[in-house]
Structure formats: C-alpha cells, structure tokens
Amino acid sequence: MSIKTIVMLAGFMVAGTFAEPREEVLKPYDGASVRGADPSTLSGKVMTGYQGWFNCPGDGAKLGWVHWGRRGFKPGEVTVDAWPDVSEYGEDELYDTGFRHEDGSVAKVFSSHNRQTVLRHFKWMRDYGIDGAFVQRFANGIKEGDVRYHKDKVLSSAREGANRYGRTYVVMYDLTGIPDEDIVKVFDDWRLLRDKMRITEDPAYQHHNGKPLVAVWGVGFNGQIKRRPDFDECRTLIRKLKADGCSVMLGTATGWRAQDRDASPRGELHEMLLEADVISPWSVGRFRDLPGVAHHAKHYWSKDIAWAKQHGTDYMPVVFPGFSWHNLQNGETPIAHIPRLKGQFLWEQVVANKQAGADMLYIAMFDEVDEATAIFKCTDNPPTGNGGKFLDMEGLPSDFYLKVAGKAGELMRDEIEPTGQVPVGTD
C-alpha cells in the first residue's frame, strides 16, 4: 500500500462515514454562482437566522440526536415544539424517530448535516423571496472534533446553497456560553474561514458599507443573563474584526439604548455599539401579544431607529412569528406560549418596523423548531400517535410563513403598502 493511499484512508477513517475528508469542507467555493439578492448591502433586505444545529443518528456527524431530543428522540425525550413538513424531502434526507403518526407510520425528520437538506432550505429562501441567512456559528463549539466538523459542514452547504440560488449569507458568531478567555479566539476562527474557505471572496457573501459583514451575537447584556460574555473581551473582538477590514453587526440587548431591562449598565455601552456598522437588538420573547407589539414599537423600535439615524449607524430589528418551549421546558409552560395568531403577530411587527423607519429586517428564525420560531415549512399534522404534543399550523398551509417573509421583503423595498391584515392567502 502506498504512502498516498495510507494518507487518503486515514482521512476517511477520521471522518467515519463522510463522503469527503473533513478539510474538504473548508476549501474555497468553486461551483456555480447565480446573482440574485444584492450582496453589497443589507439595506432593503429581509434576512433570516439559520441555526443548522439538528443532527440525527446515521447522518454522518457521529453526534446522535442533537436539538431534537435529550436522550434520543421519542416520547418523553423531546426538545422541539414544532414538527417540520418533510413531504418534499428525499428519502436520503429523512431519519426515523421514536414517534408515530395517527395511522401508525413512523414519523421522520431531517438533519442539518445533510448537504441536500441545507440546499433545499436555501432554494426555499429563493422561491419565497427571502434575501439570505445569518448562518449561526456558536463560538463554544468551534474547537476541533465532531461538533466543529458539523458546523463547518453546515456553513459549507449554506455557502453552496446561497450561490446556487442567488441568496446571500453571513457568518454570525453566537457567544452564548463561551468562557471569557475564549472570546478573542473567535477571531482566529474567522481568519481560518478567510484563509481556507476564502469566504469573503465568495460571490454570495454579504457585504455592507463596502466590506464583508460578520455578525457577533450576545454583546452588551447585563449580568442577570449569566450566559453572556464579558464586556471588555467583546470589545476587543469587535476591534480585531474591524481591523481585519470587516463590517460588524452586533446582536445586543433589547434595552441597549436606555440601558434598561436586559442591557448592560456600563457607561461605555453606546460607545462600544457605535464601533459597529449595524446594531441588531434581540426581541424574541420580549412581548407576547398584539398590544405588546404596539408597546415595543413605540418605546423601543421607533426610538432605537431614531437614535441610530442620529448617530450614523444602521439598525436591523428582529421579528419573530411566535414562541413555544413546552417540550423544552418539560411541559412546565403551555404549548403556544406566544401565539402566532395565524401570522398576525409576525405581520404587525413587520409593519411596525417599516412605519418606524426600518429598511432592513432580521426574522428569527428559519429553522428553529426548538422554540417554535421556525418560518420554514412545518406540518399542520404533527405526530400524535403515541403521545406527542406539538404545535400545529392553525389550519394554515406549511409554507404560510415563508410567504409572509416574502411579503415582508416587498414591504421593506416599498413594493407594497403596509396593510392591517396579513397579505397572504390561507389556501
């Protein structure tokens, strides 16, 4: 056996059942690229968050069930509240679960490790008019190993999907749970992506203010939220990214402007946020009903947008379709904790931000069935044959929220006028 053959086999042995060595996903993209959404600016765009954190046994990641359940994915071991509509997925994209439908058939789900599935999701973004995605890259999982490989694989698939279907994508580092001393190491990962994947040279990679955009989520929260990172270490990371020639978007606290609620009281907070190009406060779960939307628009979004314009920075508000973590919280909270109201809850947020002066929007999230914020295709008939309890779609078609997201884009680009009712049919 030749030395070359031994090296090649070693690469596949490390990778287990993967179709390519692990380093393969870090090479520069050399496939087809279609120009669709404008990659030069966030202005006028509706983007969505893409978690890509779902794994199943047999998907090649060697991680087992991740983000579907705790110790397996079966009754009593569930961490999701919505069920994806998998009727369009190929058989090679589906994985058996411990749940059954009413007719006794085995219920199946997807894995984000499957390249074909991620490509499918980006095709849906194209089909329904979503401009692109912030691909989540959790900083506490970017060390070497199977978790790191999965993140690299998802990013590689998302990059291909964005290029194939004329979408854009952004790397978003989520600092949740990362030790303070590791925050600056995020920059090392970013340099790896630039050097190996040549990610900022990719035709589909999103730029803003003439520079490649990188997002950092979890900055400027107060100590009441224990998982949030150190203020000074975050500032160091921001400056390193800026010095590397990047535009930076910061995902920060709802109360950042007045420094109330979940925001840091540090006097330097505004100074730090203004080092970024885009401020994007997190709003998921900060209000629960339509009066709450109106209150948030009046006291936060409208004042935030005015402040940002006054200080010469851009502002990307976050909207969400609803929220539920009944299964994630072991049944201690009601199903549909924040009701979707057949799209009215999401649409009123979209309209409120447009009227407040927003020209870009972040929809949380594309695929997060964990807390039922997903806008991708979910089923109105989740498995209940052996005791499952999941949200349905309130009688709506599975692609309803993708259509709402598309209408949000039209509204941001002034292609339609604001309306009081959701401008999407229910057939």
Summary of the structure (lengths in Angstrom):
residues: 427
radius of gyration: 21.0
end to end distance: 62.1
largest distance: 71.5
contacts: 1450
relative contact order: 0.14
helix: 34%
strand: 15%
